Amino acid sequence: MKAKIALRAESLEEAEAIAGALNPDNSLVPQGMKISTRTKGSEVVTEIKFSGRIDTLMSTIDDLLKCAQAAERALKCVSKTQTRSDSVSYRA
């Protein structure tokens, strides 16, 4: 079985950060499964090849999407924090 998931990020930098967050999880997979994640412009593309049960594949896809969503939310929080701290001035 094969699955290909393409997620569109808001920018190339965001896509690279999300792909980087997903890659460590790609090495701890069930036997018979291979996962690769890369960027293509502002898209994060993950390809999964698996020779096991379909419910295992579906669980893996679900986990992948949850991790991508968490990475995206974390990036947005960091971005908001940086924007706020950039606009604050301090006086001595």
N, C-alpha and C positions, 0 to 999 in steps of 0.2 A: 504494500500500500504506500501511496505517496500523498503528501499534503503540502501545499504551498500557501503561505500566509503573507500578504503584503499589507503593511500598515503605513499610512501616510502621516508624516510628521510635519510640523510647521516650518522646519528649516533643515538644512543639511546637518548643522551642528546638533540639533535635537535628535535627528535620526541616528547619528553616530553615537550619541550618548545612550540612547535606548538600546541600540545594537550591542554596545559595550556592556550594558547592564544585563542583557540576556545571555551573552556568550558563556559566562561561567556555568550557568545551568545546563548548557548544551553538552557538557562533558559527563554529567552524572545522569545517564539515561538507561532505561531497561535494555537487557540483552536483545540484540537484533534490531536496535534502533540507531539511526544516525540523524543528527540535527545539525544544520548549518545556518548561520544567520549572517547577513551582510547588508550593506546599504547600497541603494541604487538611487542616487540623487537624494531626494528628501523622503524616500521610502525605506522602510526596514523590511527586508525580505527574509523569511525563514522557510527552509525546505526540510521536510521530515520524510525519512524513508523508514519503513517498519515492516517486519515480517511476523508480527504477533497478532494479538487480539485487538479487535476494533475498539473495545472499551478502553484499553490502555492508550491507544492512539488518541482517542477523544479526550481522555484525562490529561494527556500531555499537552494537547492544544489548549485546553482550558487553563492549565497552569501557565503556559506561555503567555496567553492573553492577559491573565491576571498580573504577571510580572511586568509585562509591557505597560499596562495601565498604571501600576505602582511607580514605575520609572518615570512615566510621563507626569504623573502628579507631583513626584519629588522635584522634577525639573521646574515645574511651574511654581512650586513653593520657593525654591531657591531663587528663581528669577524675580518673584515678587519681593523677596527679602532684599536682594541686591538693589532693586529699583528704589525701595524705601530707604535703604542705608545710603544710597548715592544722593538722595535729595535732602538728607539731614546734615546740617552743619553744626559743628561743635565750636564752642568758644572757650578759651583758657582763662 
